[in-house]
Amino acid sequence: MPEIRLEFEGAIANLIIDAPARGNSLDRELLQQLTAHLELLGDPASRPDDVRVVVLSGAGTRAFSTGYHLPSLLAELEVGPSVSDFASHPLEQALRALEELSLPTIAVIQGNAYGAGCELALACDLRLASDRAKLCMPPAKLGVLYSATGMRRLLELTGPAFTRELLFTATVVDAARALSIGLLNRVVAHPDLEAATATLCAEIAGNASLSIQHTKTILRRYLAPAALGEQELSEIARLRQECFDSPEFAARTARWR
């Protein structure tokens, strides 16, 4: 049964997207589990005292996460609320919980990270990948509109030119190119990924935890762009819903209906 596993290993809290039979694709239930785990980790009284870093990964060897589970998305759109509900949708809640967690987070990407799976990786502080990893932002292929918060993360990491290229073309980017444009922090040979993860975690865990947590606070709170107002959020929600209601979206998702 798909789940988000939380496992502790010394200074590391491992969050594992465990749905390998479907490419670790995400749905409301998995995202709610992820948010609940992140809230637990954000409470010093609830987590083990020695935890210093959080690692997010996908089960199996094929995928970090291939994105939102499309049959689940289509079912949501039939009954509402849809993913155009910016504030309350579990995907947005999980992304915010990742960004707001006081502990440093590392996405360890061993395979494909597409769509919402790529968004989760981008919401982490650091991204360590196998040389077999592939990243993709495919909303344009499906006929949907990528979230404004997701566009902001891409802009912060890659700049306007590459953000436009990634979203307009929806092409798959290999690990080497993802590293060169700023999507990834480090890339290692696939057999070395586990050891590289342990090394990076040890580098972080060996430093002063409070200093790192306060650094995160400053970067997030004082250096982040201004929040969008209600008028802007309402317009973005309208644009997203217009895409969901379009004939293009219906045609491009017909095989999953």
LINLIN-V666263 format. One record per residue. RES is the residue in three letters. SS is DSSP state (alpha for helix, beta for strand, coil for the rest). PHI is phi in radians with two decimals (none if undefined). OMEGA is omega in radians with two decimals (999 if undefined). Layout:
res=[RES:RES]
ss=[SS:SS]
phi=[PHI:PHI]
omega=[OMEGA:OMEGA]
This chain:
res=[MET:PRO:GLU:ILE:ARG:LEU:GLU:PHE:GLU:GLY:ALA:ILE:ALA:ASN:LEU:ILE:ILE:ASP:ALA:PRO:ALA:ARG:GLY:ASN:SER:LEU:ASP:ARG:GLU:LEU:LEU:GLN:GLN:LEU:THR:ALA:HIS:LEU:GLU:LEU:LEU:GLY:ASP:PRO:ALA:SER:ARG:PRO:ASP:ASP:VAL:ARG:VAL:VAL:VAL:LEU:SER:GLY:ALA:GLY:THR:ARG:ALA:PHE:SER:THR:GLY:TYR:HIS:LEU:PRO:SER:LEU:LEU:ALA:GLU:LEU:GLU:VAL:GLY:PRO:SER:VAL:SER:ASP:PHE:ALA:SER:HIS:PRO:LEU:GLU:GLN:ALA:LEU:ARG:ALA:LEU:GLU:GLU:LEU:SER:LEU:PRO:THR:ILE:ALA:VAL:ILE:GLN:GLY:ASN:ALA:TYR:GLY:ALA:GLY:CYS:GLU:LEU:ALA:LEU:ALA:CYS:ASP:LEU:ARG:LEU:ALA:SER:ASP:ARG:ALA:LYS:LEU:CYS:MET:PRO:PRO:ALA:LYS:LEU:GLY:VAL:LEU:TYR:SER:ALA:THR:GLY:MET:ARG:ARG:LEU:LEU:GLU:LEU:THR:GLY:PRO:ALA:PHE:THR:ARG:GLU:LEU:LEU:PHE:THR:ALA:THR:VAL:VAL:ASP:ALA:ALA:ARG:ALA:LEU:SER:ILE:GLY:LEU:LEU:ASN:ARG:VAL:VAL:ALA:HIS:PRO:ASP:LEU:GLU:ALA:ALA:THR:ALA:THR:LEU:CYS:ALA:GLU:ILE:ALA:GLY:ASN:ALA:SER:LEU:SER:ILE:GLN:HIS:THR:LYS:THR:ILE:LEU:ARG:ARG:TYR:LEU:ALA:PRO:ALA:ALA:LEU:GLY:GLU:GLN:GLU:LEU:SER:GLU:ILE:ALA:ARG:LEU:ARG:GLN:GLU:CYS:PHE:ASP:SER:PRO:GLU:PHE:ALA:ALA:ARG:THR:ALA:ARG:TRP:ARG]
ss=[coil:coil:beta:beta:beta:beta:beta:beta:beta:coil:coil:beta:beta:beta:beta:beta:beta:beta:coil:alpha:alpha:alpha:coil:coil:coil:beta:coil:alpha:alpha:alpha:alpha:alpha:alpha:alpha:alpha:alpha:alpha:alpha:alpha:alpha:alpha:coil:coil:coil:coil:coil:coil:coil:coil:coil:coil:coil:beta:beta:beta:beta:beta:beta:coil:coil:coil:coil:beta:beta:beta:coil:coil:beta:coil:alpha:alpha:alpha:alpha:alpha:alpha:alpha:alpha:alpha:alpha:coil:coil:coil:coil:coil:coil:coil:coil:coil:coil:alpha:alpha:alpha:alpha:alpha:alpha:alpha:alpha:alpha:alpha:alpha:coil:coil:coil:beta:beta:beta:beta:beta:beta:coil:coil:beta:beta:beta:alpha:alpha:alpha:alpha:alpha:alpha:alpha:alpha:alpha:coil:coil:beta:beta:beta:beta:beta:coil:coil:coil:beta:beta:beta:coil:coil:alpha:alpha:alpha:alpha:coil:coil:coil:coil:coil:alpha:alpha:alpha:alpha:alpha:alpha:alpha:alpha:alpha:alpha:alpha:alpha:alpha:alpha:alpha:alpha:alpha:alpha:alpha:alpha:alpha:alpha:coil:coil:coil:beta:beta:alpha:alpha:alpha:alpha:alpha:alpha:coil:coil:coil:coil:coil:beta:beta:beta:coil:alpha:alpha:alpha:alpha:alpha:alpha:alpha:alpha:alpha:alpha:alpha:alpha:alpha:alpha:alpha:alpha:coil:coil:coil:alpha:alpha:alpha:alpha:alpha:alpha:alpha:alpha:alpha:alpha:alpha:alpha:alpha:coil:coil:coil:coil:coil:coil:coil:coil:alpha:alpha:alpha:alpha:alpha:alpha:alpha:alpha:alpha:alpha:alpha:alpha:alpha:alpha:alpha:coil:coil:alpha:alpha:alpha:alpha:alpha:alpha:coil:alpha:alpha:alpha:coil]
phi=[none:-1.02:-2.77:-1.84:-1.58:-2.05:-2.27:-1.85:-2.44:1.10:-1.40:-1.87:-1.82:-1.68:-1.86:-2.11:-1.35:-1.96:-2.61:-1.14:-1.13:-2.10:1.23:0.98:-1.21:-1.83:-2.52:-0.99:-1.12:-1.10:-1.17:-1.15:-1.09:-1.06:-1.08:-1.09:-1.11:-1.15:-1.14:-1.09:-1.18:-1.38:-1.80:-0.98:-1.33:-1.75:-1.72:-1.01:-1.09:-1.58:-1.25:-2.16:-2.63:-2.02:-1.96:-1.88:-2.54:-1.96:-1.25:1.44:-1.94:-1.54:-2.55:-1.21:-2.91:-1.51:1.94:-1.30:-1.16:-1.07:-1.02:-1.18:-1.06:-1.13:-1.13:-1.07:-1.15:-1.29:-1.96:1.27:-1.29:-1.64:-1.25:-1.38:-1.37:-0.99:-1.36:-1.83:-1.19:-0.99:-1.14:-1.11:-1.12:-1.16:-1.11:-1.13:-1.10:-1.13:-1.16:-1.58:-1.06:-1.23:-1.35:-1.18:-2.11:-2.23:-1.55:-1.83:-1.92:-1.68:-2.63:-1.35:-2.25:-2.05:0.92:-1.07:-1.16:-1.14:-1.03:-1.05:-1.10:-1.20:-1.36:-1.36:-1.22:-2.35:-2.30:-1.96:-2.32:-1.26:-1.22:-1.61:-1.15:-2.38:-2.12:-2.77:-2.01:-1.69:-0.90:-1.13:-1.24:-1.61:1.53:-1.91:-1.88:-1.15:-1.19:-1.14:-1.16:-1.14:-1.08:-1.07:-1.09:-1.09:-1.06:-1.11:-1.52:-2.05:1.51:-1.07:-1.11:-1.28:-1.06:-1.09:-1.07:-1.10:-1.45:-1.28:-1.57:0.95:-1.46:-1.39:-1.92:-1.36:-1.08:-1.09:-1.25:-1.04:-1.16:-1.20:-1.76:1.74:-1.26:-2.10:-1.61:-2.52:-2.25:-2.28:-1.02:-0.90:-1.13:-1.68:-1.11:-1.09:-1.16:-1.13:-1.09:-1.08:-1.13:-1.12:-1.10:-1.16:-1.05:-1.31:-1.13:-1.35:-1.65:-1.25:-1.08:-1.13:-1.05:-1.14:-1.09:-1.25:-1.08:-1.03:-1.05:-1.15:-1.07:-1.35:-1.55:-1.82:-1.89:-1.30:-1.16:-1.09:-1.20:-1.27:-1.45:-1.07:-1.11:-1.15:-1.11:-1.13:-1.18:-1.12:-1.07:-1.12:-1.13:-1.15:-1.14:-1.04:-1.16:-1.08:-1.53:-1.40:-1.05:-1.05:-1.07:-1.06:-1.20:-1.34:-1.98:-1.03:-1.24:-1.70:-1.53]
omega=[-3.13:3.12:2.96:-3.13:3.03:-3.11:-3.12:-3.13:-3.09:-3.10:-3.03:2.92:-3.12:3.00:-3.01:3.04:-2.97:3.04:-2.98:-3.12:3.12:3.08:-3.11:3.10:-2.95:2.98:-3.08:-3.06:3.12:-3.13:3.06:3.06:-3.13:3.13:3.13:3.09:-3.13:3.09:3.07:-3.12:3.13:-3.14:-3.11:-3.13:-3.06:-3.10:3.06:-3.04:-3.02:-3.14:-3.11:-3.06:-3.13:3.12:3.07:-3.10:3.09:3.13:3.12:-3.06:-2.98:-2.96:2.84:2.95:-3.12:3.03:3.14:3.14:-2.96:3.07:3.09:3.10:-3.12:3.09:3.10:-3.09:3.11:-3.02:-3.12:-0.09:-3.11:3.12:3.00:3.07:-2.92:-2.93:-2.93:-3.12:-3.10:3.10:3.12:3.13:3.12:3.13:3.10:-3.14:3.07:-3.09:-3.04:3.13:-3.10:3.13:3.07:-3.10:3.12:2.97:3.10:-2.94:-3.09:-3.09:-3.06:3.01:-3.03:2.98:-3.12:3.06:3.07:3.09:3.11:3.13:-3.12:3.12:3.06:-3.12:-3.10:3.11:3.10:-3.02:2.92:3.08:3.04:-3.06:3.05:-3.12:-3.12:3.00:-2.94:-3.10:-3.09:3.11:-3.12:-3.11:3.11:-3.12:3.12:-3.09:3.11:3.12:3.08:3.08:3.12:3.14:3.11:3.13:-3.12:-3.06:-2.97:-3.08:-3.04:-3.04:-3.11:3.07:3.11:-3.12:-3.10:-3.08:-3.12:-3.08:-3.08:-3.13:3.09:-3.12:3.12:-3.01:-3.10:-3.14:3.11:3.09:-3.05:-3.12:3.02:3.11:-3.10:3.07:-3.11:3.04:3.13:3.05:-3.04:-3.13:-3.08:-3.01:-3.12:3.14:3.13:3.08:3.14:3.14:-3.13:3.11:3.14:3.10:-3.13:-3.08:-3.14:3.13:-3.10:-3.06:-3.10:3.09:-3.14:-3.14:3.14:3.04:3.09:-3.13:-3.13:-3.13:-3.07:-2.95:-2.98:-3.14:-3.13:3.08:3.14:3.13:3.10:3.11:-3.11:-3.13:3.13:3.14:3.12:3.13:3.12:3.11:3.12:-3.14:3.13:-3.14:3.09:3.09:3.13:-3.11:-3.00:3.03:3.12:3.13:3.13:-3.11:-3.05:3.12:-3.03:-3.05:3.10:-3.09:999]
